[in-house]
């Protein structure tokens, strides 16, 4: 990413809090076993990676710059792999049916979060 910015004479802006991630952290269930806590974190990370994959897919498909299109395609593939790996790993620590049930709950909670977030031009989610 830094190389792509540098090629275009751009620099990273100041780091800021990610409101989306902060809101997702609030839906993590507290308590339970270490394995349950790990599964919660794995599912939140899977969701973040899945959404990144979706955003990179849109950029890959829509951007007019061939070099950036290839770059975003590679990021999309990478994020898809991360998303799948996090879900697969969660299912090694907890019954896969329970993981799927919790995954659906998290997706519903994420939808509510997104409905209440302000749309801004300086963020992807």
N, C-alpha and C positions, 0 to 999 in steps of 0.2 A: 504494500500500500504506500509506504513512504517513497519508494522508487517512482511509483506512478504520480504521486504529488510533486515530487522533485522535477520530473520530466516536464511537468506543466507549469512550473514556476509557482507552485502553491505550497503552503505550509499548514500543519495542523493548527487548529485554533486551541484555545484553552480547554482543558479537560473540564467536563461538567458532570453532574450527577445524572444518571440515567433513570428518569422517572418510571419508565416501563419496568425496568429490572427491580427498582425499589418496590413497586406495587406487587410484582410477582413474589418477592421475598415475604410479603405480608400474608400470602396464602399458604405458605409452607406450614404444615401441621407441626405443632410443638409436641414434645414428649415422645413416648414410645421407645422402642429399642434402638440400638445403634443402626441396625439394618433398616428399620423404618425411616429413620432420619436420613440415612444415605439414599434411600429410594426417593424420598421427597426432593433431595438436592439433585439427584440424577434426572428426575422428571422435569424440574424447573430448567435445568441446563439443556435437556432435550428440546424443550419448548423454545428456548432462546435460539438454539441452533436451527430448529425447523423454520422459525420466522426469518432468520438471517438467510437461509437457503431460498425462501420465497422472494425476499427482496432482491437477492442477487440474480435470481431467475428473471425478474422483471427488468432489471438493469441490463442483463445479458441480451434479452430479447429486444429491448427498445432503444438502446444507445446506438448512435450512429458511428461511433469510433470503433473500427475493427479491432484495434489493439485492446481497448478497454472491454469490448464485448468478450474477447477471449479470456481476459483477466477475470471478469465477473463470472463467466462460465466455470472457470476452474475453482473459484471461490464457492460457487453454488454446489458443485460436486463435493467439495471438501466439507461444507457445512451439512450436506445431506448425510454424508458418512458419519459425521459426529453425532447428528441427531439419532440416527439408527443405532449407533454404538451405545449411546446413553440409555436408550430404551431397552436394548438387549441386555445391557449390564444390570439394569434395574430388575429385570426378570430373572436374573441369577440369584438375587438376594431376597426376592419375594415371589409368591405364587403369581405366575403370569396373568391369571384372571383378575387378581386384586390390583396388579399394576395397571392393567387396561382400564379397570373401573376408576382408579385414582386418576389416571391420565385423562379420562373423559370429564371428571370433575374439575380438574385443573383447566382444561380447555374452556369449560363453561365459565369458570371464574375469570379467565383471561378475557373472554368476550365482554364481560361486565366491566372489567378494567378499561378496555379499549373504548367502550362506549362513553366512558366518563373522562377520557383524556382529551385535552385540547389538541386540535390539529395545528401543527406548527411546521414551518418550512425548514427548520434547522435540525430536524430529526427524522429518522426513518420509521420509527414506531412511537 
